[in-house]
Amino acid sequence: MSIQPRTRIGALAMLLLAVMLLHGEARAEEPNPQVKVTTNMGEFVIEVRQDRAPLTAANFLRYVREGFYSGTLLHRVVANFVIQGGGHDALSYALKATHENVFNESGNGLQNKRGTVGLARGDAPHSGNAQFYVNLVDNPDLDPVSTRWGYTVFGRIVQGMDVIEHIGETPTGAAGPFKSDAPLKPVIIEKVEMVAPGATRGPAELTPAPPPRQDTTILSPK
């Protein structure tokens, strides 16, 4: 029996749908990219959650591939809160020129838990571009609520959390243009590069941390 025109179209549509579903499943099974950050205080590896924050992940990976982060500072350290950097030149302390800002994806279901990585921004919700931060503790005040935007989480530390903690304990104060919270001995990002997923030792083992600091103003890229 031959397939009638409508039946044939329906069969083709079902075939196309099956191919799309299989392709989507294959994409879903692909591992998220990983990025190694080398600093003068050690290395850490970020798993970039492009499955949950596609715009922010693509933005971050573009800067990585361009070598943007090499020679920048982790310029802000607040104990029991976050470390932040990736925007100021290590020699001049000047802000580096960036691409366009990124749409805020803080409603993606990823929370600002200890060891997660987010996109710094100013007061405007869609003002994030290159700078990133790492949560030293759980910071629920950075998550979105119905009355305000949050800060977009787009990754997590899968190796080198001990380095993150060490940086988080560095003495801070006034340095260069910063009136406070700047490491007195500069913490320099020497290189940021893509690494093969699975090449790391696996998810970081996170030990209990102190209560979160109630402060959301720290993440401005200024």
MOWO-V876347 format. One record per residue. RES is the residue in one letter. D_CENTER is the distance of its C-alpha to the mean C-alpha in Angstrom with 2 decimals. Layout:
res:RES d_center:D_CENTER
res:RES d_center:D_CENTER
This chain:
res:M d_center:57.06
res:S d_center:55.08
res:I d_center:51.92
res:Q d_center:52.68
res:P d_center:50.57
res:R d_center:48.61
res:T d_center:48.16
res:R d_center:47.04
res:I d_center:44.43
res:G d_center:43.25
res:A d_center:43.07
res:L d_center:41.04
res:A d_center:38.64
res:M d_center:38.24
res:L d_center:37.72
res:L d_center:35.04
res:L d_center:33.30
res:A d_center:33.50
res:V d_center:32.03
res:M d_center:29.09
res:L d_center:28.50
res:L d_center:28.75
res:H d_center:26.36
res:G d_center:23.84
res:E d_center:24.33
res:A d_center:23.90
res:R d_center:20.58
res:A d_center:19.46
res:E d_center:20.57
res:E d_center:18.69
res:P d_center:16.10
res:N d_center:12.45
res:P d_center:11.70
res:Q d_center:10.82
res:V d_center:10.11
res:K d_center:12.18
res:V d_center:11.80
res:T d_center:15.40
res:T d_center:16.44
res:N d_center:19.98
res:M d_center:19.43
res:G d_center:18.25
res:E d_center:15.60
res:F d_center:12.64
res:V d_center:10.97
res:I d_center:7.57
res:E d_center:8.35
res:V d_center:6.52
res:R d_center:8.00
res:Q d_center:9.88
res:D d_center:12.62
res:R d_center:11.29
res:A d_center:9.15
res:P d_center:11.11
res:L d_center:11.22
res:T d_center:7.66
res:A d_center:7.12
res:A d_center:10.45
res:N d_center:9.85
res:F d_center:7.19
res:L d_center:9.64
res:R d_center:12.48
res:Y d_center:11.78
res:V d_center:11.52
res:R d_center:14.77
res:E d_center:16.38
res:G d_center:16.05
res:F d_center:14.79
res:Y d_center:13.07
res:S d_center:16.27
res:G d_center:18.31
res:T d_center:15.94
res:L d_center:15.82
res:L d_center:13.88
res:H d_center:16.22
res:R d_center:15.78
res:V d_center:16.32
res:V d_center:17.59
res:A d_center:19.05
res:N d_center:18.39
res:F d_center:15.54
res:V d_center:12.48
res:I d_center:12.02
res:Q d_center:10.64
res:G d_center:11.17
res:G d_center:10.95
res:G d_center:13.55
res:H d_center:16.91
res:D d_center:19.28
res:A d_center:20.35
res:L d_center:24.01
res:S d_center:24.57
res:Y d_center:21.78
res:A d_center:21.77
res:L d_center:18.85
res:K d_center:18.23
res:A d_center:18.93
res:T d_center:16.13
res:H d_center:16.24
res:E d_center:16.71
res:N d_center:14.51
res:V d_center:12.48
res:F d_center:13.91
res:N d_center:12.48
res:E d_center:11.45
res:S d_center:11.45
res:G d_center:14.47
res:N d_center:12.94
res:G d_center:14.10
res:L d_center:11.00
res:Q d_center:11.80
res:N d_center:10.60
res:K d_center:12.25
res:R d_center:12.69
res:G d_center:10.40
res:T d_center:7.37
res:V d_center:3.97
res:G d_center:4.11
res:L d_center:5.60
res:A d_center:8.91
res:R d_center:12.06
res:G d_center:15.81
res:D d_center:18.32
res:A d_center:18.28
res:P d_center:15.99
res:H d_center:15.07
res:S d_center:14.79
res:G d_center:11.14
res:N d_center:11.01
res:A d_center:9.69
res:Q d_center:8.86
res:F d_center:5.84
res:Y d_center:6.98
res:V d_center:7.66
res:N d_center:10.23
res:L d_center:13.55
res:V d_center:15.30
res:D d_center:15.16
res:N d_center:14.69
res:P d_center:16.23
res:D d_center:17.14
res:L d_center:13.65
res:D d_center:14.06
res:P d_center:16.12
res:V d_center:19.87
res:S d_center:22.68
res:T d_center:23.46
res:R d_center:20.19
res:W d_center:16.70
res:G d_center:13.77
res:Y d_center:10.25
res:T d_center:7.85
res:V d_center:5.87
res:F d_center:4.22
res:G d_center:4.45
res:R d_center:7.03
res:I d_center:9.22
res:V d_center:12.20
res:Q d_center:14.21
res:G d_center:14.97
res:M d_center:14.39
res:D d_center:17.75
res:V d_center:16.53
res:I d_center:13.85
res:E d_center:16.82
res:H d_center:19.10
res:I d_center:17.09
res:G d_center:16.98
res:E d_center:20.77
res:T d_center:21.52
res:P d_center:24.15
res:T d_center:23.14
res:G d_center:25.20
res:A d_center:26.03
res:A d_center:25.20
res:G d_center:25.50
res:P d_center:24.76
res:F d_center:22.99
res:K d_center:25.39
res:S d_center:23.56
res:D d_center:20.61
res:A d_center:20.43
res:P d_center:20.99
res:L d_center:24.69
res:K d_center:24.19
res:P d_center:21.40
res:V d_center:18.29
res:I d_center:17.69
res:I d_center:14.99
res:E d_center:17.62
res:K d_center:15.89
res:V d_center:12.77
res:E d_center:13.96
res:M d_center:13.71
res:V d_center:15.45
res:A d_center:17.39
res:P d_center:16.06
res:G d_center:18.33
res:A d_center:19.02
res:T d_center:17.40
res:R d_center:19.34
res:G d_center:17.54
res:P d_center:15.51
res:A d_center:15.53
res:E d_center:18.51
res:L d_center:17.63
res:T d_center:20.69
res:P d_center:21.70
res:A d_center:20.24
res:P d_center:22.04
res:P d_center:21.85
res:P d_center:19.09
res:R d_center:19.92
res:Q d_center:20.83
res:D d_center:19.11
res:T d_center:16.79
res:T d_center:17.85
res:I d_center:15.84
res:L d_center:12.76
res:S d_center:14.84
res:P d_center:14.13
res:K d_center:17.88
